[in-house]
Amino acid sequence: MIEFDNVGKRYGGRFDALAHLSFRVDRGEMVFLTGHSGAGKSSLLRLVMRLERPSRGRVLVAGHDIDRLHPSQLPFYRRQIGVVFQDHQLLFDRSIYHNVALPLEIRGLPPRDTARRVRAALDKVGLLHREKALPIELSGGEQQRVGIARAVVNKPSLLLADEPTGNLDPQLSADIMTLFEDFHHIGTTVMIASHDLALIARLRHRTLRLRDGRLVADEERA
């Protein structure tokens, strides 16, 4: 599903955020990215989303070199990817329903289909009963669940998350990770950047460990 072939990313002509990075993630796999702050986790995810382009090497997704995508192809490509951020990035002047519906409205999906998908996504994260609420009325954990619902409402084949539990307490973090595992179990490829080593160890999924932009460990867990 994802393949990095000797990938490097340099900023400003001097700073190497990533260097000589090679690995493969199979379709339907759940993988954690970990490493110190500044290790390159976010840069790696941005390359997969094609928000950045590699300075060298190739990034392949579903067998395609995404650096060769024409700008007109990018919207379709990005619709195949769900993204969850640490700070939720919700619109606080819109209801929970309309926050989750936003990707579908941008696509121009008919209102009836939008309603069906939004309510299915909210039901999956346990927030169907709060669809009319505003984000400010929800707890931090509930806001993160809304972010996950919005990320999966397009039924993406790939789900990326950048420190999705960074602002949550341990129990809420475990609950959020359980949701990611649920999507993994139905065949979605999941890649999560996280510094929560204790939680990662308990979940026992494959872990890619970065240090100074390089892959220093690829740990399979049974």
MOMO-V94641 format. One record per backbone hydrogen bond with DSSP energy under -0.5 kcal/mol. CO is the residue of the C=O (numbers start at 1). NH is the residue of the N-H. Records with the same first field share a line. If there is no record, write none. Layout:
CO->NH ; NH
//
This chain:
1->62
2->25
3->5 ; 60
4->6 ; 23
5->58
7->21
8->55 ; 56
9->17 ; 18
11->14 ; 15
14->16
15->11 ; 17
18->9
20->22
21->7
23->4
25->2
26->29
29->190
30->206
31->192
32->208
33->194
34->210
36->39
39->213
40->44
41->45
42->46
43->47
44->48
45->49
46->51 ; 52
47->50
56->8
58->5 ; 60
59->66
60->3
61->64
64->61 ; 66
65->68
66->69
70->73 ; 74
71->74 ; 75
73->77
74->78
75->79
76->80
77->80
78->81
80->157 ; 158
82->160
84->162
85->88
87->89
90->92
91->94
94->135
95->99
96->100
97->101
98->102
101->104 ; 105
102->106
103->107
104->108 ; 109
110->114
111->115
112->116
113->117
114->118
115->119
116->120
117->121
118->122
119->123
120->124
121->125
122->127 ; 128
123->126
127->130
128->131
130->133
131->97
133->96
134->137
135->138
139->143
140->144
141->145
142->146
143->147
144->148
145->149
146->150
147->151
148->152
149->153
152->155
157->189
158->82
159->191
160->84
161->163 ; 193
162->86
163->166
165->168
169->173
170->174
171->175
172->176
173->177
174->178
175->179
176->180
177->181
178->182
179->183
180->184
181->185
182->186
183->186 ; 188
184->187
189->159
190->31
191->161
192->33 ; 194
193->163
195->197
196->200
197->201
198->202
199->203
200->204 ; 205
206->32
207->209 ; 219
208->34 ; 210
209->216 ; 217
210->36
211->214
213->19
214->211 ; 216
217->209
218->220
219->207
//
